[in-house]
Amino acid sequence: MTGGCVAHTDVVTNRSAWWRAWIAPALIAVISSSALHLAIRTFRIANKDVLPEGYRIQDWPSNWMMQTLGLEEMIPFGPAAFWYSHVYPPLQDMIRYVFTFPETSAGEAVSPMAVDFRLYTLYAILYGLVNALLYIWVRSLTRNGWVALGVTVVWAIHPGYITIMTLLESSPLAMLTISLSLFFLYMFLRYRNLAWSTAFLAALLLASLARTVTQLHVLAILFVAVISFWFISRQRKWWLLALNILLVALLCAIPVKMKILYDTWDVTTYGGYHRVGPLWIDPRTVPEPMYPQKIVDNALAFSSRYNTQEQVKDNYRLGGAAGEFLVQNPVESVERLAKSLTITVPEVLRPSSKYTQNYFVEKLPWRDAWDWLFSGWPYLLMISAAAISIGWSRGWRGVGRLFVKYGWFVVFYGLLALPILLSNRFRPGDEDAGPIWTDAIRQKVFLEMPIWALMGYALWLGISRIKGKKPG
């Protein structure tokens, strides 16, 4: 065989391998997205008489969420609304704004219902992409497509996961972008290719537009991480380091904007409530300070739903009180934060399908079985068994090396988990009940993909032992 023939054969083989590697996740994304979309559409047709406004599979429309702006105010104000938006990162509202173009470009009235329908379609696509990502992650760990497919199917029909991915708010966006960022970080730490760290930061940038992930301490750790990534990577390229530094700078954009306009580094003006809640400081006991005139004026530039001057003032007042309490009472602060875990941890262990009524999920025949198996002590038992199985196969020294190798993954996973575990807060108007209001039952889903990937890996280890094969 000539050298040209060999080279041609290698190219064909590489193309074939590339095709085989990506055809399965692509099919998973397309099939699962289409299946969810068609299932919801069929369910809607059959049950429109009992669904809110005849089309929603849960009670809350996207135009009346605590995290979103109202279309009635946002559309006339234009894109400048995103500059003055302070109640939550703007990606969800940006998408909703774009989704009004078919009506606004035709000179027709904006339809919140039409926007909701388009969101359902988009989130069905994101649902498929998340499923494909889990398949890729498990296959990367096990090098076994069938194990990866089995884990993905069990995950894809999870009632709690479907509940979160069909909410008409930013949770589906956060689910995809956070899962991507964690996967890319895992890939960088596994292969030490600096390009994976760039992908991690890019995904985290998108996540910062969908969820409040860029707190000031996170940004400080990110700067340290970028330098560390450079030294631990196998192939150092200056242009990738420069791009990583640029991405971290872009991650600072929303906190800097908030500081300029509203004198806070918080990326949401719910931040004050998020701080006093875990510290058990009743918002009613915090006196009114002298507010900087600039935040009073800037907060009046654009108001919509909870994006109000009152929200800006509350954030300034409560955030200052929480910071002062932490400095003056560090020991008591730790005690109160620990007490908050008694509120949030039980919520984390509850089935996510019970976060809100989802008329579609309620009819899934396997809902009760999945809710029992993947919550509470059965779920903890499975996670523990997976960890023991992996530890047993690696040995104590091997586990220690894994922690060293994937130390940055543990750091960033902890940074994502901490605000969820300390998410209890006072509900305005119901402060006498205490800081018992928490979304931990919803937010925990953002942390679950790595857990499922590890359980898939542990399952593969068990199958390999049963077959008498030595895992690779």
C-alpha positions in Angstrom: 0.0 0.0 0.0 1.4 3.4 -0.9 1.9 6.2 1.6 -0.9 8.2 -0.1 -3.3 5.3 0.4 -2.3 4.9 4.1 -2.8 8.6 4.7 -6.2 8.5 2.9 -7.2 5.5 5.0 -6.2 7.3 8.2 -8.3 10.3 7.3 -11.3 8.1 6.5 -10.8 6.2 9.8 -10.6 9.5 11.8 -13.7 10.8 10.1 -15.5 7.6 10.9 -14.5 7.7 14.5 -15.6 11.3 14.8 -18.9 10.4 13.2 -19.4 7.5 15.6 -18.4 9.7 18.6 -21.0 12.4 17.9 -23.9 10.6 16.2 -25.1 9.1 19.5 -25.3 12.4 21.5 -26.8 14.2 18.5 -29.5 11.6 18.2 -30.1 11.7 22.0 -30.5 15.5 21.8 -32.9 15.4 18.8 -35.0 12.5 20.0 -35.4 13.6 23.6 -36.1 17.2 22.6 -38.7 16.1 20.1 -40.2 13.6 22.5 -40.7 16.1 25.3 -42.0 18.8 22.9 -44.6 16.4 21.3 -45.5 14.9 24.7 -46.3 18.3 26.2 -48.1 19.4 23.0 -50.3 16.2 23.0 -50.9 16.6 26.8 -51.9 20.3 26.2 -54.4 19.4 23.5 -56.0 16.7 25.7 -56.1 18.7 28.9 -56.5 22.4 27.8 -59.7 22.7 29.9 -57.8 22.2 33.1 -54.5 23.9 32.3 -53.9 27.5 33.3 -55.1 29.7 30.4 -55.5 26.5 28.5 -51.8 26.0 27.6 -49.4 26.2 30.6 -48.3 22.9 32.3 -47.5 24.9 35.4 -49.2 27.9 37.0 -46.6 30.6 36.5 -46.3 32.5 33.2 -42.9 34.0 32.2 -44.4 37.5 32.3 -45.1 37.2 36.0 -42.0 35.8 37.6 -40.0 37.4 40.4 -36.9 37.2 38.3 -38.3 38.7 35.1 -39.3 42.1 33.7 -42.8 42.7 32.4 -43.1 42.8 28.6 -45.5 45.8 28.9 -42.7 47.9 30.3 -39.6 46.2 28.7 -40.7 46.5 25.0 -41.5 50.2 25.0 -38.3 51.0 26.9 -36.2 49.0 24.5 -32.8 47.3 25.1 -31.8 50.0 27.6 -34.0 48.1 30.1 -31.3 45.5 30.4 -28.8 48.1 31.6 -31.2 49.2 34.3 -32.3 45.7 35.2 -31.1 44.8 38.6 -33.5 42.2 40.0 -31.8 39.3 38.2 -29.2 38.6 35.5 -30.7 39.4 32.1 -30.4 36.4 29.8 -34.0 35.2 30.2 -35.4 38.7 29.6 -33.1 39.1 26.6 -34.5 35.9 25.1 -38.1 37.0 25.8 -37.4 40.4 24.2 -36.2 38.6 21.0 -39.2 36.3 21.1 -41.5 39.3 20.7 -40.0 40.2 17.3 -42.5 38.4 15.2 -45.3 40.6 16.6 -43.3 43.9 17.0 -41.8 43.7 13.5 -45.3 43.3 12.1 -46.7 46.1 14.2 -48.9 43.8 16.2 -49.5 43.7 19.9 -47.0 41.7 22.0 -48.4 38.4 23.1 -47.1 37.0 26.4 -48.8 33.7 25.5 -46.8 33.5 22.2 -43.6 34.2 24.1 -44.4 31.4 26.5 -45.0 28.9 23.6 -41.6 29.9 22.2 -40.0 29.4 25.5 -41.5 25.9 25.8 -39.9 25.1 22.4 -36.6 26.5 23.4 -36.5 24.7 26.7 -37.4 21.4 25.0 -34.2 21.9 22.9 -32.2 22.7 26.0 -33.6 19.6 27.6 -32.2 17.5 24.8 -28.8 19.2 24.9 -28.5 18.6 28.7 -29.4 14.9 28.1 -26.7 14.7 25.4 -24.2 16.3 27.7 -24.8 13.7 30.4 -24.4 10.9 27.8 -21.0 12.4 26.7 -19.9 12.8 30.3 -20.7 9.2 31.3 -19.3 7.8 28.1 -16.1 9.8 28.7 -15.8 8.1 32.2 -16.8 4.6 31.2 -15.9 4.4 27.5 -19.1 2.4 27.2 -22.0 3.9 25.2 -24.6 1.5 26.5 -24.0 2.3 30.1 -24.0 6.0 29.2 -27.3 5.5 27.3 -28.9 3.7 30.2 -28.0 6.4 32.7 -29.2 9.1 30.3 -32.6 7.5 29.8 -33.2 7.2 33.6 -32.1 10.8 33.9 -34.2 12.1 31.0 -37.5 10.7 32.4 -36.8 12.0 35.9 -39.9 13.9 37.0 -38.0 16.4 39.0 -35.7 17.2 36.2 -38.6 17.6 33.7 -40.3 19.9 36.2 -37.3 22.2 36.4 -36.7 22.1 32.6 -40.3 23.2 31.8 -40.4 26.2 34.1 -40.9 29.4 32.2 -38.0 31.1 34.0 -34.2 31.0 33.8 -33.7 27.5 35.4 -33.4 25.6 32.1 -30.8 28.2 30.9 -28.9 27.8 34.2 -29.1 24.0 34.1 -27.5 23.8 30.7 -24.8 26.5 31.2 -23.8 25.4 34.7 -23.6 21.7 33.6 -21.5 22.7 30.6 -19.1 24.8 32.8 -18.6 21.8 35.2 -18.1 19.4 32.3 -15.5 21.6 30.6 -13.7 22.1 33.9 -13.6 18.3 34.4 -12.2 17.9 30.9 -9.5 20.5 31.5 -8.4 18.9 34.7 -8.5 15.4 33.1 -6.5 16.3 30.0 -4.8 19.6 31.1 -5.5 21.2 27.7 -5.8 24.9 28.2 -8.5 25.2 25.6 -10.9 23.3 27.9 -10.3 26.0 30.6 -11.3 28.6 28.0 -14.5 26.6 27.3 -15.2 26.4 31.0 -14.9 30.2 31.4 -17.0 30.8 28.3 -19.8 28.6 29.7 -19.5 30.2 33.1 -19.9 33.6 31.4 -23.2 32.4 29.9 -24.2 30.9 33.3 -23.6 34.3 34.9 -26.2 35.8 32.6 -28.8 33.2 33.7 -28.0 32.8 37.4 -26.3 34.7 40.2 -23.0 32.9 40.0 -20.5 35.8 39.8 -20.4 37.0 43.4 -17.3 39.0 44.4 -15.5 36.1 46.2 -16.1 33.9 43.2 -14.5 36.4 40.9 -11.5 36.6 43.2 -11.1 32.8 43.1 -11.5 32.8 39.4 -8.5 35.1 38.9 -6.4 32.8 41.0 -7.7 29.8 39.1 -6.8 31.3 35.7 -3.2 31.7 36.8 -3.2 28.1 38.2 -4.7 26.7 35.0 -1.8 28.2 33.1 0.8 26.5 35.2 -0.9 23.1 35.4 -1.7 22.9 31.7 0.5 20.7 29.4 0.5 23.0 26.5 0.8 26.7 27.3 -0.4 29.1 24.7 -0.3 32.8 25.5 -3.3 33.7 23.4 -5.4 31.3 25.4 -4.2 32.8 28.6 -5.1 36.3 27.3 -8.5 35.0 26.2 -9.1 33.5 29.7 -8.2 36.8 31.3 -10.6 38.5 29.0 -13.4 36.1 29.9 -12.8 36.7 33.6 -12.9 40.4 32.9 -16.3 40.0 31.1 -17.5 38.0 34.1 -17.0 41.1 36.1 -19.2 43.2 33.9 -22.5 42.8 35.7 -21.0 43.3 39.2 -19.3 46.4 38.0 -22.5 47.7 36.4 -24.4 47.1 39.6 -21.7 48.9 41.6 -21.9 51.9 39.2 -25.7 52.2 39.2 -26.7 50.8 42.6 -23.7 50.8 44.8 -23.6 47.1 45.3 -21.4 44.2 44.0 -24.5 41.9 44.1 -25.7 40.7 40.7 -29.3 40.7 42.0 -31.0 43.2 44.3 -32.5 40.2 46.1 -29.0 39.8 47.5 -29.9 41.7 50.7 -32.7 39.2 51.4 -30.3 36.3 50.5 -27.8 37.6 53.1 -30.0 38.4 56.1 -32.0 35.1 55.7 -29.2 32.6 56.5 -28.1 35.0 59.4 -31.7 35.0 60.8 -31.8 38.8 60.8 -35.4 40.0 60.6 -35.6 42.6 57.7 -38.1 44.6 59.8 -35.5 45.2 62.5 -33.0 46.8 60.1 -33.3 50.6 60.2 -33.4 52.8 57.1 -30.0 54.3 56.3 -29.2 57.3 54.3 -29.3 56.1 50.7 -26.8 57.4 48.2 -28.7 59.7 45.8 -27.3 57.9 42.7 -29.0 54.6 43.6 -32.3 56.4 44.3 -32.2 58.2 40.9 -30.9 55.2 38.9 -33.5 52.9 40.4 -36.3 55.2 39.0 -34.9 55.1 35.5 -36.8 51.9 34.7 -39.3 50.1 36.9 -41.1 46.8 36.1 -42.5 44.1 38.4 -39.9 43.6 41.2 -37.3 45.8 39.4 -38.2 48.8 41.6 -36.6 51.5 43.7 -37.9 49.7 46.8 -36.0 46.6 45.8 -32.8 48.6 45.3 -33.2 50.2 48.7 -33.9 46.9 50.4 -30.8 45.4 48.9 -28.6 48.3 50.1 -30.2 48.3 53.6 -30.2 44.6 54.2 -26.8 43.9 52.5 -25.2 46.5 54.7 -26.8 45.0 57.9 -25.7 41.5 57.0 -22.1 42.6 56.3 -21.9 44.5 59.6 -23.3 41.5 61.5 -20.7 39.1 60.0 -17.8 41.4 61.0 -19.1 42.2 64.5 -20.4 38.7 65.4 -18.3 36.0 63.5 -18.9 33.2 65.9 -22.7 33.8 66.2 -22.8 34.2 62.4 -21.3 30.7 62.0 -23.9 29.3 64.4 -26.7 30.9 62.6 -25.5 29.8 59.2 -25.3 26.2 60.6 -28.9 26.6 61.8 -29.9 27.6 58.3 -28.8 24.1 57.1 -31.7 22.7 59.2 -34.0 24.5 56.8 -32.3 23.9 53.4 -30.9 20.4 53.7 -34.3 18.8 54.2 -35.5 20.8 51.1 -32.5 19.5 49.1 -33.5 16.0 49.9 -37.1 16.4 48.8 -38.1 15.4 45.2 -37.7 18.4 42.9 -41.0 17.4 41.2 -42.8 18.8 44.3 -41.3 22.3 43.8 -44.5 23.4 42.1 -47.5 21.8 40.6 -46.7 20.5 37.1 -49.8 19.1 35.5 -47.8 17.1 32.9 -45.4 15.6 35.5 -48.3 14.7 37.8 -49.5 12.2 35.1 -46.2 10.4 34.6 -46.9 6.8 35.8 -43.3 6.4 37.2 -43.3 9.7 39.1 -43.8 8.1 42.6 -41.1 5.5 42.0 -38.5 8.1 40.7 -39.4 10.6 43.5 -38.7 7.9 46.1 -35.6 6.5 44.5 -33.9 9.8 43.8 -34.6 11.7 47.0 -34.0 11.3 50.7 -32.2 8.4 52.1 -32.4 6.1 49.0 -30.7 8.8 46.9 -28.0 9.4 49.6 -27.5 5.6 49.8 -26.9 5.4 46.1 -24.5 8.3 46.1 -22.6 6.8 49.1 -22.5 3.4 47.4 -21.1 5.0 44.2 -18.4 6.9 46.2 -17.4 3.7 48.1 -17.3 1.7 44.9 -15.0 4.2 43.2 -12.9 4.6 46.3 -12.6 0.8 46.6 -11.4 0.5 43.0 -8.9 3.3 43.3 -7.6 2.6 46.8 -6.9 5.3 49.4 -3.9 6.6 47.6 -5.7 6.7 44.3 -8.6 8.7 45.9 -6.1 11.1 47.3 -4.5 11.6 43.8 -8.0 12.2 42.4 -8.7 14.9 44.9 -5.4 16.6 44.0 -6.0 16.3 40.3 -9.6 17.5 40.5 -9.2 19.9 43.3 -10.4 22.9 41.3 -13.5 21.0 40.4 -14.2 20.5 44.1 -13.7 24.2 44.7 -16.1 25.4 42.0 -18.6 22.8 42.8 -18.5 24.0 46.4 -18.9 27.6 45.3 -22.1 26.6 43.4 -23.4 24.5 46.3 -22.9 27.0 49.1 -25.5 29.6 48.1 -28.0 26.7 47.6 -27.3 25.4 51.1 -27.6 28.9 52.5 -30.7 29.9 50.4 -33.2 30.3 53.2 -34.7 33.8 53.5 -37.7 35.7 54.9 -40.7 36.1 52.6 -41.8 39.7 52.4 -45.0 40.1 54.3 -44.6 36.9 56.2 -41.5 37.6 58.3 -43.1 36.2 61.4 -42.7 32.7 60.0 -38.9 33.1 60.0 -36.3 32.6 57.2 -37.9 29.3 56.0 -38.5 30.3 52.4 -36.0 28.5 50.2 -35.7 27.3 46.6 -33.2 24.6 47.4 -35.6 21.9 46.1 -35.3 23.5 42.7 -31.7 24.8 42.7 -30.2 21.4 43.7 -30.9 20.1 40.1 -28.0 22.4 38.9 -25.6 20.3 41.0 -26.9 16.8 40.0 -25.2 16.1 36.6 -21.7 15.4 38.1 -23.4 13.1 40.7 -25.2 11.2 38.0 -22.0 10.9 36.0 -20.2 9.4 39.0 -23.1 7.0 39.7 -22.8 6.0 36.0 -19.1 5.4 36.4 -19.7 3.3 39.6 -22.4 1.3 37.8 -19.8 0.5 35.0 -17.3 -0.5 37.6 -19.8 -2.9 39.1 -20.8 -4.4 35.7 -17.1 -4.8 34.8 -16.5 -6.8 38.1 -19.5 -9.0 37.4 -18.1 -9.8 34.0 -14.7 -10.4 35.3 -13.2 -7.5 33.4 -10.6 -5.1 34.8 -12.0 -1.5 34.4 -9.8 0.8 32.3 
